[in-house]
Amino acid sequence: MNRGLVRCLVLGVLLVAAAGADEIEVGARHVRHYVRPTLPEIAKRMNLHGSVKLEVEIAPSGKVTGVRTLGGHPVLVEAATEAVRDWQFDAAKESTTGPVTVVFQ
């Protein structure tokens, strides 16, 4: 398996990012643009794997407008946050806020 393979638990829905954003849906909102988190070099050298739990706010337009760290290894937090900030979801009538767990394997 590719080291960059990431599994995300978003709003209670397990998302497997093996082939790209075309297969990912979050509740009724489809992820139109998915950015795969990259394992930081220091984490690779330390053979560090793990997960980061984030709270994500998604605007009605589908843009991620806020990301707050809820837990996870500090070496992995920045990479997970940067990737999730660049995700783009389908539009909805109102904002959505929910947990996201990004797993680095």
C-alpha positions, 0 to 999 in steps of 0.5 A: 500500500502507498504510504500516502493512502489516507482514510478519513472519518468525516461526519460519521461516514467512513471515506476511503481515499484510494482512488480520489474524490470522485468516490467520496461523499460526506452525508449528502455532500460530495467532496468535489476536490480532495487533497490527500494529506502528505506524511511529513518527512520527520514523521517518515524518519520517526516511522510515525503513523497515527490519526488527527481529529479535526472539527471542520466547518463547511460553508454553504458554498462548499468551501472549508471555512474553519478547521480546529484541532481536537486531538492527534500527534503534533507532528501530524496536525499541520499536514492534516489541517493543511490538506482538509482546508483545501477540500471542496464540497458540493454546495448545500443550503446551510453551513455544516460543522463536524468531526474529521479524523485523518489517518496517516498509515 
